[in-house]
């Protein structure tokens, strides 16, 4: 049970820095491909050029890609050799340091008094989910989920008569179409769409948001969901909402779906909209040192 | 590409069209939720002097204090629609020539832009580091203790701040146009059963 908690804390600090300042390559490549599809000198081309310039600059200067460093969502896989409160303590310390160093904006506010806690620590913040697994190594995934895109994320309870959406795959498709249409550019398009099917309201949202940890072009191993992902990717990009909602060819960078079982009375579809600044990184820790941050 | 130098006159602003790309230079002030609530209830002379002929930027920056001086390291726009209840009145009261934000604003603001000669500039959401590089100087800050750093009025001098006019003085909103067009394109997708 004796672990080098100081080394873990340093590792998490570097995980936060990388996540906030260094956009994953698949996301950057998707943005480059999107820019190349737009007409030169159009507002869409200009917006994507600015985005790409910003991404390169943030990486070089080690400053946040976006000033909204978001809700810090951690998913942690730990083995029987770890005691979760030790991991949580390391995350909380690293969060404090990252706030001082400017990797994270002072972003956590007391919902009752309105005061900023000044160190990004608070009730349920950072948000930490623990998953036991039977390995000795520790895996920590971090998602920095911005607020503009969180505000356009939404949930449907099917059936929905207005959308003609029944409790089936086509009903799910219609729900997601509606969510992206309503979001327009407000979630900082082109976005990444995480879909959570089933569960109760809470687990449905959780499932949707967990999809945002997957690589962009990833397809579900379940053929029906893979087809849903691919169909929606094509349809959403035919809407013409475009980067920032300026109009254009790319409205979403990826569509990723997952599901949970449900009870007969409920059929929820949750849509987790993530902005183009899709900030996710994975840290592996074993033999008392960080083995990778990818 | 059009260059806008602050302070700017009404005629220049009225010549802008939705869809125009611009680069903005000069002195402007940041302000978001707490600031707009404050501006709707108060009209201090110091603020009027700063805002007349200039812009308010919907932004909550990330800052560092080095050797007693503030430096902004990340300063992308925040969602503007939250200020919709206040914006039109604030434009009129302080003589603003426009606002910078993201996501666009509603009918009340669009009407105020037309009436008072102001435009809505859309910055690129999330382009926080790049926009911070356009900030040459943090000149002053107001209401820092009262509102906290992200919500305070930061007086900044910018150079070549990139933005797109998405709501102009002629009653045109690019947001409304894209919304209408995308809704129309979605109609066939709702008519058929695909899966």
Interface residues (C-beta under 8 A of the other chain):
Chain A: X41 X43 X46 X47 X50 X51 X53 X54 X57 X58 X61 X63 X64 X65 X66 X67 X68 X69 X102 X105 X106 X107 X115 X116 X146 X147 X148 X151 X163 X164 X168 X169 X170 X172 X173 X174 X177 X181 X184 X185 X186 X188 X224 X227 X228 X231 X235 X238 X239 X240 X241 X242 X244 X245 X246 X247 X275 X276 X277
Chain B: X19 X21 X59 X60 X61 X62 X63 X64 X73 X74 X75 X76 X78 X79 X81 X102 X103 X104 X122 X124 X125 X126 X127 X128 X129 X130 X131 X132 X133 X148 X149 X150 X162 X164 X166 X174 X175 X177 X178 X179 X181 X182 X183 X185 X186 X189 X190 X193 X194 X195
